[in-house]
Amino acid sequence: MEWIVLLQLGLPLCLCKILADQTATKSSSFLNSTMADQNQKYPQFRGQPRLPKFATPKRYDLKLNPDLSACKFTGSVQISVDVVSDTKFLVLNAAELSISSNSVKFASANKVLEAVEVELFAEDEIAVMEFKESLPIGVGVLTMEFEGALNDNMKGFYRSTYELNGEKKNMAVTQFEPVDARWCFPCWDEPACRATFKITLDVPSDLVALSNMPITEEKQNGNLKTIYFQESPIMSTYLVAVVVGMFDYVEDNTPEGINVRVYCQVGKSSQGKFALGVAVKTLGLYKEYFDVPYSLPKLDMIAIPDFAPGAMENYGLVTYRETDLLYDENHSAAANKQMVVTAITHELAHQWFGNLVTMEWWTHLWLNEGFATWISYLAADSLFPDWKVWTQFLVECSEGLQLDGLAESHPIEVDINHASEVGEIFDAISYQKGASVIQMLQSYLGPESFQRGLASYIKKYAYSNAKTEDLWSVLQEESGEPVNKLMNSWTKQIGYPVVSVKLNGQSLEFEQSRFLFTGSHGDGQWVVPITLCSGSYDARKSFLLETKSKTLDVKDLLGVSVPSGHHWIKVNVEQTGFYRVKYDEGLSAGLRNAIERKYLSTCDRSGILDDYYSLSMSCEQSLTSLLALMSAYREEPEYTVLSNLITVASTVAKIVADASPELVGDVKLFFINLFQNSAERLGWDPKPGESHLDSMLRGELLKALASFGHEATLDEANKRFRIFLEDRNTTVLPPDLRSAVYVAVILGVNKSNKSGYDSLLRIYRETDLSQEKTRILGSLGSCRDPEIVQEFLDFLLSSEVRSQDVLVGVSVSRESRETAWNWLKANWDDLTKTYGSGFLIAHIISAIVSPFSSYEKAAEVEEFFSSRMMPNIARTVKQGIERIHINAAWVKSIQNDKDLPRAVKELAYSKY
């Protein structure tokens, strides 16, 4: 311990030196969490959702020494602690660490106290440090030494592997969100416990070492060097970051002089240039939008080969998967380019909304993630207006609606009672529903008022913590609108409404009830911002539906009477509201006609389809009526609508195969007819100067046609694949086509003809581009031969596949669902060992379990997990079982739909 740190706190010089001397000799008495007496000791601190409040950290002086060869690390920390009430205990978080019990000391202005006991409790992930007398009130310094393993679980302080000149090497990486800083050093690992961080690293002299702040000094010591980083602003532990390895980088500066770098594996620096340009521009956009400059002197972004989340917003050192940061002009698809942009704009938004202003507790996670998701579209739209990303925002809204339509959903603001529960709320409620209600509020308040309110919020709560109510209060004060009243019904209660709309003469009748995919109507009432227009977007009106039902005169509402015939009324204009709309038959007919005649906007055409699809799944409308609506899109030109149509068609084909296999051929023929014209318009080869959206659409259309068995598409795909095998630089298979072609190839594979499978594996092994590897992994599971899929699933667990990429491959063909389920059961122990308490295991469960459609399978899944339940998967398992029940009910509804066979036949063979 450096005694100068204690001197700065006002401790007498002699006491500082004595304490430094006492801790200079490293103790060999390390206490591991597995060695602690786990009986009834310290019951007052066990099983608590949060740490006790009698002491809070103010500053960490943290030193880490990672050993990349032995895959372990040692460290020491001096924590300036403010003791605010009488206690002889200090309780902080620690997990999978060994703490030198003899090194634990607390120094105040006039004394040094040694811990008489140090106990680590693995289940609670806490360290309890007891001293022989009460600690002095005020600021003192807690010091200790510790050691741990550089694990391979992609959490805490872990190791990632890469190759350099053909040699496999390790890098050391941190991933602390949500609650894994405790895996690296003992700390108060809660968002509200903000402090400053002074970080020092001892690393091999030939390696690059990065942290949140710039380097202030380096000292060489033989083959090692000590790197000192500038002290950080006040921040939460989950934002601390350290990376050590061999890297290249590209750099640029903002007009304000902020140095921005993109780090990546050696030899890949050219792939970081696109991200660098996006980052520099995005910092400028957010500076203007928030009216607050970026708060650190540098911004580093780094691509990590093994990384569990897509990206992580660590203050000043943002970490990404390679697929989300690197872009190769020759081998990355248009969809990859867009993913890089939205990942960067999302993470950099956090530098203000999350890092500068931080949620008080995980209950308010959505403030971070929902807002960053929403504003990432605002930034992307500003940077690339021709991408029309706001029309694609409907995908975010739809994902939120899908999850929140389950009885086993949760409110946006959800109580967290244990650290192990936090991972499960990094889901479509916190991200997509959160973003959608922000979009709804911005639409209600108006863009200018909303922006002014956000800027005021950032300024008011900078360098501190905030709750949801704090944001509402600022926006309400800025706008003069009842924001609290409006938004509490959306963040504090589960679910969302379906608004039923009926035209009765010249009266419009509105009624709200909770939408559930089970078909039942749950409890709940919302303050719903209704928007509507009739016959034209010029006649747009809005009102708040604050009661269960409301009847309004059409002429009073819209200023015109509704004429007879196919006049249309659209509710939830541009889909800015987070709710579904169910129209009566007359209004539905008018909307179908408006879709065919292209009277409606892109967002509204896509939104109507999404609502109909969900109402069919919940058995509130027949599949026959959904298919009739889908036929109205036969000349649809827009990417967003067609992409949604493909998603719906793919799901419908699978559920029909479960319900009425004899209809599958005609259903697929209908879908081929639906998409063939659009595919022929685009053709196979990109056109000079074509739009970004056409580049993405071509691949999606061809993949859909291949999946539905379109022979011409399958033949052309296989032809181009054979050329590609002979010449990887050929222009016949550009990146935007590869996913579609790979799926077409694997659909022709079976146990007696494995050449396509073997060829794809060969490409996988030869490429070093992460995006190409994930394209292949995402395609191989489409094989319809369960034996091949079994082989592929086993391959996913081999050393050739990075752990985070397993999720890409577990979504398999309908014919192989049972194979994947058996694979999950057989490998459960290995999967839980690898993914443990992380969120990836929950996603794997959902991908494998949710597609089933029988009550018997639901019972089997429930039985299997009954003896294997863990807090981090409990909600996911319940949601998966509920989805199986929903699918089973949908199957039964389809089987009882007497009009369906005739309708399918007519749609399949009608000439457009």
N, C-alpha and C positions, 0 to 999 in steps of 0.2 A: 504494500500500500504506500502511496506517495503521501508523506506527512504534510506536504504543502497544501493538499486539499483540505485537511483538517484545520490547518492554520487559517485558511481563508474563511472558515466557519467561526473563527473567534476562539478556538481552543488554545490554551497555553502552549508555548513552544515546547517545553519539556514534556508535557503530556503527549503532544503529537509525536515526538520522537520515540517516547516509550512505546506507544501503541504501534508505531511503524516497526520498531525492533521486535515486538512480540509477534507480529504477523509476517515478518520477513522470512522466518524459518517455516517452511511449508510443513503442515501437519500431515501425518500419514493416517490420521484417524478420520476416514471418510464414512459418512452415513448414507447408505443407499435407501431409497424409498421402499425397496423390497425387504429391508432388514428391520423396519420400524415395528414396534409392538402395536399390532392392529386391534387391540381389544377396546376397552372403554376409556382409554386415556384421552384427555382433553375433549370430552363430549361436547363442550360448549362451542367448539369450533368445527365440529364434524357435521357433514350433511347440510351445510348452509349454502344458499345460492350465491352469496357474495361475501367478501372478506369483511372482518370487523372494521369499524370506523375509527378506532382509537389512535391510529397513526396513518399518515399518508406520505408517499414519496415526493420529493421535490427535485432531486437530481441523481442521476446514475453516472458513476465513473466506471465503465465496463471495459475489461481487458479480456480478449479471447485469443487462444493459441490453438488453431485447428491443426491436427496431424492428418494430412490427406492420405498418407500411406496406411497408417494404422486405423483410420476411420474413427478417430475419437478427438476430443478437445478438452482442454483445461481452461479455466478462467478464474477471474476474481472480480468482485464488484464492491464498490463503496457507494452506498445509497444514503443520500441526505434525507433524513426522515423527520417529519414534523409530528411529534407526539402531542396529541391534543387533549387526552384524558388519561386518568390514572390507569396504568397497566404495567405488569412485569412480563408481558408477553408481546411478541411481535409475530403476526401471522401473515404469510405471503404465499404466493403460488410457486410450486416447483413440481416438475414431472420428469421422471426418468433421469434424474440427476443424482450424483453423489456429492454431498456437502461435507467438507471438512469440519467436523463439529468443534475442534479446537480452534478453528480460525474465526468462529462467529463471535464478534464483539460489537459492543455499542459504545461509542465515545460521545460524551457531551462536553460542555464547556469546562467541567471540573472533575470528571472521572471517566474511567473506562470500565465497563461491565462486561464480563465474559459470560456467555450463555452457559447455564448449568445443564440444560437439556436441549437437544435439537431432534425433533421427530418429524419424519416425512410420512405422509399418509397417501398412498398411491391412489386409492379410490376417490379421494377428495382433491387430489393434486395440490396439496398444501404442505408447507413446512411450518411447524410451530416451534418457536424459539423462546425458551423460558429463561429469565434472568433471576438472580437471587433477590433482587429488590426492584421496586417500581422504577421505571425509566423517568428521567427528568422531563418535565413538560417543556416543550420547545424543540428546536432543531438539533439533532445529533446525527452521527454517522454510523450506520450499520455496515459492517464489513465481513466478508466471507470469501472462501475459496471453494471451488467446485469442479467437477469434471463430468463428462457425458460422452455419449456415442454419436458420431455422425451417422444417423440412421438412414435407412433407404425407404422411409415411409412418406417422403415428400412433405414433411411437416417439422416444425421446430427448426433446429440446425441440422441439416441433412446433406447427404452427398448425392451428386448427380454425375453421370459418366459421359465422357466424350472421347473422341479419337483425335490424336495429333501425330501426324507422320506415321500412321498405322499402329500407334501404341495407345492402348486404352488408359485413360487417366481419370482422376476424380477431381471434381470441383466442390467447394463447400458453399451452400446456399441456405438462406433462411426463408421460411414461410410461416409467419406468426399469426395471421388472421385465421380464425377468430381468437383462439385462446391457447396459442402454442408458443408464445415467447417463453413461457415457463419451462419448455423443453430445452431452452438454451441457457437461461440464467434465472436465478430466483428473483422474483419481482412481484409487484402488485399488478397482476395481469387483467386489469379491468379498464374499459375505455375512459371512465371518469378519473382514473388515477394518472393524470397527465404529469409529466416531468420533463426536464431537459436531459439529454444524453451526451456524454463525452466518451467516445469509443476509441479504443486502441487495439490494434491487431498485430500479432506476431505471425509472420507468414514467410514461406520460402522466398528468397530474394528475386527469383525469376518469374514470380506470379503477379497478377494484377489483383489488388484488393480494393473493394468499393464499399462504401456505406452511405448513409443518408446525406452526409455533409462533405464538403471538399476536404482534401488532405492539407494539413498545416505543416507537417514535418515527417521526414523519413530518416531512420537511423539504420545503417547497415551493421550487421554483426555476423560476419562470415557468410554462411549460406542462408542466413535469415535476415529479415529486416523488420523493424518495428515501425508501424504506420500510425500516426496520430491524426485524428479527424477533428475538425472544428466542432464545437459544442452546438447541439441542435436547438431549435426553438422548443418550446413546451409541446409535447405530443404524447400520444398513448403508446403503450408497449407494442400493440399489434402492428404499428407502423415502422418499427425499428427494422433495419435490414443490413445484412452483410453478405457479400459474395466474394469468393476467392477462387481464382482459376487463371487459365491462359486465354486471353481474349484479344480480338481486334476491335477497332471502333471507327466510326465516322462522326464528325462533329460539325456544329454550326453555332452561331450566336443569334439571339433575338435582337431586335433593335435596341432593347434596353440593356443589352450586355449579358444576358443570362446564357451561360454556356450549356449547350444541349448535346449530349452524346448518345449514340446507339451502339451498344456493345454486343458482340456475337462471337461464335466460335471462329478460330483463326481460319482465314480463307473465305469467310462469308460476308465480309464487310460491305461488299457492293449490294447485298440484299437488304442492308439497313438504310440505304439512301432514301427510299420512298418514305419510310417511317419517320426519318429525321425531318424531312420537309413538312410532313403532317404535324409533327410535334411542335415545331417552331411556330407555325401558323396558328395552331390551336392555343398555345399560350397567349398569343396576342388577342385571339377572339375572346377568351375567358377574362383576360384583363379588362377588356372593354365591357363585356356583358356584366361582370360583377362589380365593375368600377373599383377593383382592388387588384394591385399587381401580384404576380407570383411571388411567394414570400421567401424563397431560398435563393442562394447565389448560383446554384447549378441544378440541372435535371439530367439524370442518367436513366436510360432505358436499356434493359438487357434481356437477351433471349436465353432461356434456360432449357436444356434438352429434356430434363425430367422435372415436370412442374404440374401440380395437381389442378389448380384453377386455370382459367384462361389467362388471367393476368392479375397482378396485385399492386395496389396503389401506394406502396411504401413511400413515405415522404422523401422526395428527391432521388429515390432509386427505385424505379418502377420495374417490376419483374414480369416477364411474359413467357408463355410457351413460344417456341419458335414459329409455330403456325400463325400466331397472332401478332407477330412483330416483323417477320422477315418477308420480303416480297421479291420474287425473281421474275423479271420481265419475260423470260423464256419458258418458265415452268409453272408459274402461279396462275390460277384462274381468276376471272373477274370477281367471283365470289370471295376468293382469298383476299383480293385487294380491298374489297369492301369490309371484310372482317378485320383487317389490319386497321383501317380507318376508325371503325366503331370501337375497337378495343382501345386504341390510343385516346380517342376523344372521351371515352368513358373513364379511363384511369386518370387522365389529366384533370377531368372535372373534380375528381376526389381531392386533388391538391387544395381546392377551396372547400368543397362540400364534403367533408369527412375528415380531412387532415387539419385545415385551418380552423374549421368548426366541426367538432366531433360529437357524435351521439353520446348521450349520458350513459346508456346501457343498451344491451342487445335488443331489447324491446323496440328500440327506435332504429334498428338496422335499416329499415326501409328508407329513412331519411338519407342515408348514404347511397344505397344501391338503386332505389327507385329514381331518385333525382339524377344520379349519374347516367342511368339508362336513358332517361328522357332527354337530358341536355346533350348526350352524345349524338342524337339525331339532329338537334339544332345546329351543332357544330359541323357535322357531316354535310348537312344541307347547305350550309354557308360555303364550305370548301368545295363541294361537288354538286351544284344545284341540278345538273342534268341527270343525276342518279335518282331523283324523286324519292328520297329516303322517307319522307313523311308518309307517302303511300305505303311504304314497307313497314312503317311503325305499327300497322295493323297486325303484323305477325306477333309483335310484343303483346299487344292487347289481347289477341286471341289466346296466346299461351297463358296469360293471367286468367282469362275467363274459363279456360279449360280446367285448370287446377282448382279455381275457386268455385266451380260448379259441383265439387264433391262435398259430401257431408263431412268428410274427414279433412277438409281444408282448415285454415286457421285465420284469424284476423291479421291485418297488416301489423298492428301493434299486438304482439303476443308475449305473454309472460314466459320468462326463461328462469327455470328453477335450478338448473345445473349446467355447468359448462359443456357437458356432453350433449346437451339439447340444442346448442347454438347452431351447429352445422346444418341441421335439418331446415332451418328457416332461410338459408341461402337458396331460395327457390323462386318459383314464378310468382309467388305472392309478394315477396319483398322487392323483387326486381321488376317483373312485368306489370303486376297489378299496381305496385307503387308508382311506376312510370305512367301508367294509364290514368290514375286518379290525379296525378300532377298535370297531365295533359288536359284532363277534364276541367281542372281548376283554372289553368291558364286560359283555356277557351272561354270560361265563364267570366273571369276578371278582365280579360283582354291582355295582349302581350306586353304593352307598355307598363301598365299598372303592376303586372306580375313581375316584370324585370326590376322595376324600382323597389318592390318589396323584397326581392331576393338580395339585391345589393345592400339594402338596409339591414337585413338579417345577417349577412356575412360580416358587415362592419360591427354590428352590435355584439356578436358572439365570437369574434375572432379570438383564437388562442384560448377557447374555453369550450365547455360542453353545452349541448342544447337538447331539448326534447321536442316532440312533435308539436306540442301546444305552443312552444316558443315561436316556431315558424308561422303557425296560424295567426298568432297574435300580431306579429309584424305585418303579415299580409293584410289582415283585417284593418289595422291602423292605416296602412298605406292606401287601401282601396275603398274603405268605407263600407265594404260588403260583409255580410255575416259569415265569414269564413269558418269560424269555429262550429257554428250550427250546421253548415253545409257539410264539412269534411269529417266531423266526428262519426257520422253514420257510416262513413266509408272506411275509416281506419280502425275503429274500435269494435266493430261487429263483423262477424264472419259472413262471407258470401256477397251476393249482389242481386238486383232484381231483374226479372223479366217483365217488361211493360207490355201488357196486352192492349191493342188498339182496335176499336171497332167504330165503323161509320154507321150511325143510325140516323137516317134521314140527313139533316144538315147539322147533326151533332157528332162530335168525336168523343168517344168514351175511353178513358185511360184507367188502367188498373195495374197496380204493381204487386208482385209477390216474389218471394225468394226463388231464384232458379236453381234447380238441382237436376243433375243428370239421371237421378233415380226416378224422375217424373213426379215426385211428390213436391208439394209447395211448403217450404219451411217457414219458420218464423223470421221476422225482420221487416223493418220499414226504413226506407232511405229518403233523404232529401235529394230528389233526382232532377238534375238540370235537363229538362226536355227541350230539344230543338226540333223544328220540323219545317218543311217547305212543301208546297203543293203546285205541281205543274211547272214550276220554275224555281231556280235558286234565288231569284230576285225577291220572291215572297217568302222570306225566312223569318220565323218567329220563335220565341223561347219563353219558357216559364218554369218555375220550380214546382214539381209534384211533391208536396209535403205530406199528403194523406194517402191512404190506401187506394182511393179512386177519385176521379175528377171527370166531369163532363163539361165540354166547352162547345159553344156555337162556332161552327166553321167560319162563318162570315165575320163574326166578331174577332176571331183569332187570326184569320189570314187575310181578311179584307175582301174575300171573294167567296161565292158559293161554289160548291163542288158540282161540276156538270156530270151528266150521266155518261156512261161509256168507260173508256180505259184511262180516265184521268188518274194521276198518281199522287199519293201523299207519302213522303219519306220522313220517318221519325229517327232521331239521332243523326242529324246531318253531319256528314263527313266522319261519322263514327267516333266523335270526340268524347262521348259518354261511355262509362264503364257499365253497360247494361245491355241486355238483349231485348229485341222487340219481336212480338208475335202479332201478326196482322190477321184480320178476318179474311175470308176468302175473296171478297170483292176487292179489298185493298191489295191483297197478294197478286191478284190477276193484273191490276193496274201496274204494279211494280215489275212483273214479268215482262209486260209489254214495254215498259220504260227501259228495261235492261236490253231487250232486243233492239230497240230503236236508239240505244246509246244516249238516252236523255240524262242518265245519272252519272255522277262523277266516279272516278276510279275507286275511291275509298268507299263510296256508298254501294257500288256494285259488289265489291268484295265483302263488305260488311253484311249485306243481305244474305249472301251465300253462307257465310259463317253462322249466322243466326239460324237459318233453315237447317243446316247440317246438325247443329247442336240440338235443335228441337226434334229432329228425327231420331238422334241418338237417345234422347230422353223419352222417346215414344209419345211425344206430344203432337207430332205430325208424322205422316206416313213416309216411308222411303219412296213410294210412288210420287208423292208431291215433291220430294227433294230432287228426284231424277228429272221430273218435268221442269223444275226451275233450272237445273243444270243445262238442259237443252237450250235454254235462252242465251247461253254464253257461246254458242257455236261459232260466232264471228268475233269473239273477244280479242282485242289487240294488245291489251296492257299486261306487262310482266306481273305486277302484283296480283291481279285477278286470276290470271292463268296459273300462277304458282300456287295460289290458294285452291284453285279448282283441281290441280294435280294432287294436292294433299288430300282433299276430300275424296276424290275418285279412288285413290289408293286404299284408303280406309274402307270405303264402301265395298270395293272388290273383295277385300278380305272378309268382311262381316257377311257378305252374301255367300261366300264360299263356305262359311261355317253354318249358315242358316239354310240355304237352298242351293246346294252344289250344282244342281241341274241348270241354274240360271247364270252361272259364272261366265260361260262362253259368250252369251248375248250381252251381258253387262260389260265385259271387256271390249266387245266389238263396238258398243255404243261409245265407250270412252275413246277408243281408237279414232272413230269418226269425229268425236268432239275435238281432238287435238291435232288431227292430221293436217288440216288446212294451215294452222299456225306453224307447224313444223315445216311444211313445204314452202311457206312464205319465207322462212328464215334460211332454209337449206342447211346443208352440212358444213359448208365452209364459210368462215367469217368474211364479211364484206368490208371493203375499205371505208373507214370512217363510221362504222356502225356504232350504235349506242352501247353504253355499258350494260343497260338492261337487256338488250337483245343478246349480248354475249352471255349473260347468265341464263336467259330464257331458253336458248337453243339447247343447252345441255339438259335442262330439266325436262323439256318436251321429249327429247330423244330417249332419255332414261325412262320416262313414263310409257312411251310407245313400246320400248323393249320389254318393260315389265308386263305390259298387257298382251304381249305375244305378237306384235306386228312384225310379220316375216321380213318385209323389205328393210325395216330398221335393223333387225337382228343380222341380216345378211351383210348389210353395208358396214355395220359395226365390226363384225368379225373380219371382213376384208381389210378394213383400215388397221385393225389390231395386228394382223399378220404383217402388214407393211411396217408398222411401228416396231415389231420385234426384230425386223431385219435392219432398221435404221431409226435409232432413237431421235435423230434430228429431223425426221421427216415433218413436213407441214400438214400431212393429212390427219394428224391427231394432236391438235393444239390443246393446251391445258383445259380449256372450257369444255372439251368433248370427252376428256378421259374418264371421268366418273361414269358417264352414260355408257361408254364403250366397255369399260371394265365390268359393269353390271350385265350388259348384253352377253359378254363372253362367259361370265360365270353361270348365267342361266342355262347355258348349253353344256355345262359340266355334270358328269355323273361318275360313279365309281368305275365304269368301263371306258370312260373318256375323260381323263384327268388333265389333258394337255393344257387347257386354258387355265386351270387352277395352278398348275406347276409354273406356267409362264408368268402369271401374275406374281407368284411368290418370288420368282427370279428377279423381276423388276423391283419388287420391294427390297430385296437384299442388295441390289446394286445401287439404288439411289441413296443419296445422303440428304435429300430434301424432305423435311418433315411433312410438308403438305402433300407430297406424292405418296408417302408412306400411309398417311391417314386416308387418302383417297382409296388406296388399295384395300386397307383394312375395312373401310366402310362398305366395300363392294363384295368381299368374299362371302359374307354371311348371307347374301341373297341366293346362294346356291340352293336348289330345291332337293338335293340329295342329302338326307340326314347323315349319311356316313361321311361325306365330304365335310359337312358342317361340323361334325364331331371332331374330325382331324383339325379343322381350322380353329375351333374353340380351344383345343389343347395347345395349338401353336400360340394362341394369345398369351398363354401362361409361360411361354418359353422365354429365355433370356434375349431372344431376338426382338421382342416387343416391349417397349417402355411401358411402365405400369400405368401411366395416365392414358395410354392409347387403347387399353383393353376395352374401355367403355365404347369406343368407336365401333368395335366389332361384334358386340353382343346382341345387337338388334338383328335378328335372323329372319329367314323366310318363314311363311306360315307353315310350310311342310316340316320345318325343323324346330318349331317351338318346344315340342316335348324333349327334343335332344338338348336344347339349351337349358331347360329346366332341370333335367337330370344331371347335366354338367355342373350347374350351380350347386346342386345338392352334394354331388360327389366331391367338389372342390371347395366346399364352404369353409373348412378350417384354414386352407391356404389363402383364400380370399380375405378372410377376416384378419389373418396375420399380416397380409400385405397392406390392406386398406384400413383396418382397425376402426378407429373412431372418426375417420375422415368422411367426407361427403360422397366420394366416388362409389363406395359400396352401396349407398342408397340408390344412386343412379343405375347401377348394374342390376339391382333387384327390380327396380321399376321397369327397366327395358325388357327384362326377361318375363316378368310375371304379368304385367298389365295387358298384353295382347290376348290372353286366354279368354274364353267365352262360355264356360260352363260352370254351373253351380258346384258340380263335383270337384272341379279343379280349384275353385275358391276354397272349398273345405280342405283340400289337400295342402294348399299353400298355407292356410291358417294353422293346420296341424304341424307342418314342418317348422314354422317359425315360433310356435308356442314355447318350445324349449330352447330357442336360440335368440330370443329377443334382447336387443341392446337399446339404450336410450336414443342413440343416433340413427336408428332405423325404424323405431316404433311407428312413427307417423307414416313413413313411406310404405311399410308393410300394410298398414290399414288402408292406405289409399290404393295400393295395388289390388287388394282383395275387393275393395269397393268397385274399382274399374272392371274387374272380372264380372261382378254382379250386374253392372250396367251393360256390359257387352252381352251377357246371357239374356237379359231382358230385351235387348235390342234384337237378338236372334229370334226370340219368341215372337216379337212384334212383326218382324219381317215374314216369318212363317205364317202368321195370321193375316197378312196383307193380301187379300184375294185379288186385288187389281194388279198386283205387281207382275205376274208372269206376262199378261197381255201387254202391259205398259213397256216392259223391258223389250219384248219382241218388236213392238212398234218403233221404239227409239233406236234399236239396233239396226233395223232395216229401212228406216225412213231415209229419203233422199233430201238432203238440205239444198 
